Amino acid sequence: MVSIIIPVYNAEEYLDCCLQTIARQTYKDLQVIVIDDGSIDCSLAIAERFAAEDDRFTIISQPNKGQAAARNRGLKKATGEYLCFIDADDFIDHNYIETLVTHIGNKDIIQAGYTRTDSCGKDLKRKYPLHFYQFTAPWARLYRRSALDGITFPEGMIYEDVVFSLRLWSRKPKHTILRYYGYHYRLNSLSTTARRNREAEQALYSRIKEEKAPIWLKQYTRLRLKYHFEKMK
């Protein structure tokens, strides 16, 4: 079984599309965990409609605590042998899960590429990692759940996915990279990371310094982030 974790906060515009692409997967042995993080729009109602029609969907509703807390809640609930993350404003190809499961083999993690789309879901550009340590987003990956034992997202900060990935990489998991673009990342101008936040950047650099990770890996991560942030407005 594959456990899919979807944190949701005020995502009514895109959530139905996201959940439909999950419900229609060619791979059927799924546990779909939707964590509504205190939405004040119709997101919870949309998620509950899917749960009423498909018993693979589990809905968790909690007061707003942030994306990291929502993902951590999902990690506690997950029971599948494999696990993946999908953001509520993104969507996946109909054979996305099946493709990743087929190619993971005996590895702990498979990292794939992804397709950037505009807000309407139109494909813009494909992105492919040149090496395992390039992408810090937790999506576009399939994890063996045992590889994430004891790893959580740091709560109360922006860019928590960077720290999560740093913790993961520090364990030197067995991994493979797949040239596949079945995850569609929707560019959202309203997301918390869409615009530059220098205070959050400095907090992230400080957090990286505190993490127990190889020095070369922390230095590389900082350089990648510096390049990324300088391209932002």
C-alpha positions as CSV (number, residue, x, y, z in Angstrom):
1,M,0.0,0.0,0.0
2,V,1.1,3.6,-0.7
3,S,0.1,6.3,1.8
4,I,-0.4,9.7,0.1
5,I,-0.2,12.7,2.4
6,I,-2.0,16.0,1.3
7,P,-1.8,19.1,3.5
8,V,-4.7,21.4,2.7
9,Y,-5.2,25.1,3.6
10,N,-7.7,27.2,1.7
11,A,-7.2,25.3,-1.5
12,E,-10.8,25.1,-2.8
13,E,-9.8,26.4,-6.3
14,Y,-7.5,23.5,-7.0
15,L,-8.3,20.7,-4.5
16,D,-11.0,18.9,-6.5
17,C,-8.6,18.6,-9.5
18,C,-5.8,17.3,-7.1
19,L,-8.0,14.7,-5.5
20,Q,-9.6,13.5,-8.7
21,T,-6.2,12.7,-10.2
22,I,-5.4,10.7,-7.0
23,A,-8.8,8.8,-7.0
24,R,-8.3,7.8,-10.6
25,Q,-4.8,6.3,-10.2
26,T,-4.1,3.1,-12.1
27,Y,-2.5,1.9,-8.8
28,K,-5.4,1.1,-6.5
29,D,-3.8,0.1,-3.2
30,L,-3.8,3.6,-1.7
31,Q,-4.3,5.2,1.7
32,V,-5.1,8.9,1.0
33,I,-4.7,11.1,4.0
34,V,-6.0,14.6,3.6
35,I,-5.1,17.0,6.5
36,D,-7.3,20.1,6.5
37,D,-5.2,22.7,8.4
38,G,-7.9,25.0,9.5
39,S,-9.3,26.1,6.1
40,I,-11.9,28.8,6.1
41,D,-13.1,28.1,2.6
42,C,-14.8,25.0,1.2
43,S,-11.7,22.8,1.2
44,L,-12.9,20.6,4.0
45,A,-16.3,20.0,2.3
46,I,-14.6,19.1,-1.0
47,A,-12.3,16.6,0.8
48,E,-15.2,15.1,2.8
49,R,-17.1,14.5,-0.5
50,F,-14.3,12.4,-1.8
51,A,-14.2,10.4,1.5
52,A,-17.9,9.7,1.3
53,E,-17.5,8.2,-2.2
54,D,-14.1,6.4,-1.7
55,D,-13.1,4.6,1.5
56,R,-9.4,5.0,0.7
57,F,-9.7,8.6,1.7
58,T,-9.2,9.7,5.3
59,I,-9.9,13.3,6.4
60,I,-8.2,14.9,9.4
61,S,-9.3,18.3,10.4
62,Q,-7.2,20.4,12.8
63,P,-6.8,24.1,13.8
64,N,-4.3,26.0,11.6
65,K,-0.8,25.0,12.6
66,G,1.0,25.3,9.2
67,Q,2.0,22.9,6.5
68,A,4.8,21.2,8.5
69,A,2.4,20.3,11.3
70,A,-0.1,19.0,8.8
71,R,2.5,16.8,7.1
72,N,3.7,15.5,10.4
73,R,0.2,14.6,11.3
74,G,-0.1,12.6,8.1
75,L,3.2,10.8,8.8
76,K,1.8,9.6,12.1
77,K,-1.3,8.3,10.4
78,A,0.4,6.6,7.4
79,T,0.5,2.8,7.4
80,G,1.5,2.0,3.9
81,E,4.8,0.3,2.9
82,Y,5.5,3.4,0.7
83,L,4.7,7.0,1.2
84,C,4.5,10.2,-0.9
85,F,3.5,13.8,-0.5
86,I,1.2,15.8,-2.9
87,D,0.4,19.5,-2.4
88,A,-3.3,20.5,-2.6
89,D,-2.8,22.8,-5.6
90,D,-0.8,20.3,-7.6
91,F,-1.9,17.2,-9.6
92,I,-0.5,14.0,-11.0
93,D,-0.7,11.8,-14.1
94,H,-3.1,8.8,-13.9
95,N,-0.2,6.3,-13.7
96,Y,2.0,8.4,-11.4
97,I,2.0,6.1,-8.4
98,E,2.2,2.9,-10.4
99,T,5.3,4.3,-12.3
100,L,7.1,5.2,-9.1
101,V,6.3,1.9,-7.4
102,T,7.4,-0.1,-10.5
103,H,10.8,1.6,-10.6
104,I,11.8,2.0,-6.9
105,G,13.1,-1.6,-6.7
106,N,15.1,-2.2,-3.5
107,K,15.8,1.5,-2.9
108,D,14.6,3.6,0.0
109,I,13.6,6.6,-2.2
110,I,13.0,7.2,-5.8
111,Q,13.3,10.9,-7.0
112,A,11.6,11.9,-10.2
113,G,11.4,15.1,-12.2
114,Y,8.3,17.2,-12.4
115,T,6.3,19.5,-14.7
116,R,5.8,23.2,-13.9
117,T,2.3,24.4,-14.9
118,D,0.6,27.8,-14.8
119,S,-2.3,28.5,-12.5
120,C,-4.7,26.9,-15.1
121,G,-2.7,23.7,-15.2
122,K,-1.1,24.3,-18.6
123,D,2.3,22.7,-18.8
124,L,5.2,25.2,-18.9
125,K,8.5,23.4,-18.3
126,R,9.9,20.1,-17.2
127,K,12.5,19.9,-14.4
128,Y,14.8,17.0,-13.8
129,P,17.3,16.6,-11.0
130,L,20.9,16.2,-12.1
131,H,21.7,14.5,-8.8
132,F,19.8,13.3,-5.7
133,Y,20.6,16.4,-3.5
134,Q,19.3,19.0,-6.0
135,F,15.6,19.2,-5.2
136,T,14.4,20.0,-1.7
137,A,10.6,19.7,-2.1
138,P,9.3,16.5,-0.5
139,W,6.9,15.8,-3.5
140,A,7.9,14.1,-6.8
141,R,9.4,11.3,-4.6
142,L,8.3,7.9,-3.4
143,Y,9.7,6.9,0.0
144,R,9.9,3.5,1.7
145,R,8.1,4.5,4.9
146,S,10.8,2.8,7.1
147,A,13.3,5.3,5.6
148,L,11.5,8.2,7.3
149,D,11.3,6.7,10.8
150,G,12.1,9.5,13.2
151,I,12.2,12.2,10.5
152,T,9.8,15.1,10.8
153,F,9.2,18.6,9.3
154,P,10.3,21.4,11.6
155,E,7.2,23.3,12.6
156,G,6.8,27.1,12.9
157,M,9.0,28.1,10.0
158,I,8.9,28.7,6.3
159,Y,11.0,26.4,3.9
160,E,10.6,23.5,6.3
161,D,11.0,21.1,3.4
162,V,14.6,22.1,3.1
163,V,15.4,21.0,6.6
164,F,13.3,17.8,6.1
165,S,15.4,16.9,3.0
166,L,18.6,17.7,4.8
167,R,17.7,15.3,7.6
168,L,16.8,12.7,5.1
169,W,20.0,13.0,3.0
170,S,22.1,12.8,6.1
171,R,21.0,9.2,6.6
172,K,22.5,8.3,3.2
173,P,19.4,6.4,2.0
174,K,19.6,4.1,-1.0
175,H,18.1,6.0,-3.8
176,T,17.5,6.2,-7.5
177,I,16.5,8.9,-10.0
178,L,13.8,8.5,-12.6
179,R,13.5,10.6,-15.7
180,Y,9.8,11.0,-15.4
181,Y,7.6,14.1,-15.1
182,G,4.2,12.9,-13.9
183,Y,4.0,15.3,-11.0
184,H,2.5,18.7,-12.0
185,Y,3.6,21.6,-9.8
186,R,1.2,24.5,-10.2
187,L,2.8,27.9,-9.9
188,N,0.8,29.8,-7.3
189,S,1.5,33.5,-6.7
190,L,-0.3,33.2,-3.3
191,S,1.9,30.5,-1.8
192,T,4.1,31.3,1.2
193,T,7.3,30.8,-0.9
194,A,6.2,32.6,-4.0
195,R,7.9,35.9,-2.9
196,R,11.2,36.6,-1.3
197,N,11.2,36.7,2.5
198,R,14.6,37.7,3.8
199,E,13.8,37.1,7.4
200,A,12.6,33.6,6.6
201,E,15.8,33.0,4.6
202,Q,18.0,34.0,7.5
203,A,16.0,31.8,9.9
204,L,16.5,28.9,7.4
205,Y,20.3,29.5,7.2
206,S,20.5,29.4,11.0
207,R,18.5,26.2,11.1
208,I,20.7,24.5,8.6
209,K,23.7,25.4,10.7
210,E,22.2,23.8,13.7
211,E,21.3,20.5,11.9
212,K,23.4,17.4,12.4
213,A,24.5,16.9,8.8
214,P,27.8,16.6,6.9
215,I,29.4,20.0,6.5
216,W,29.7,19.6,2.7
217,L,26.0,18.9,2.5
218,K,25.1,22.0,4.5
219,Q,27.4,24.2,2.5
220,Y,26.1,22.8,-0.8
221,T,22.5,23.4,0.4
222,R,23.2,27.0,1.4
223,L,24.8,27.7,-2.0
224,R,21.8,26.2,-3.8
225,L,19.4,28.3,-1.7
226,K,21.4,31.5,-2.3
227,Y,21.2,31.0,-6.0
228,H,17.5,30.3,-5.8
229,F,16.7,33.2,-3.5
230,E,18.7,35.7,-5.7
231,K,16.5,34.7,-8.7
232,M,13.3,35.7,-6.8
233,K,11.9,39.2,-6.7
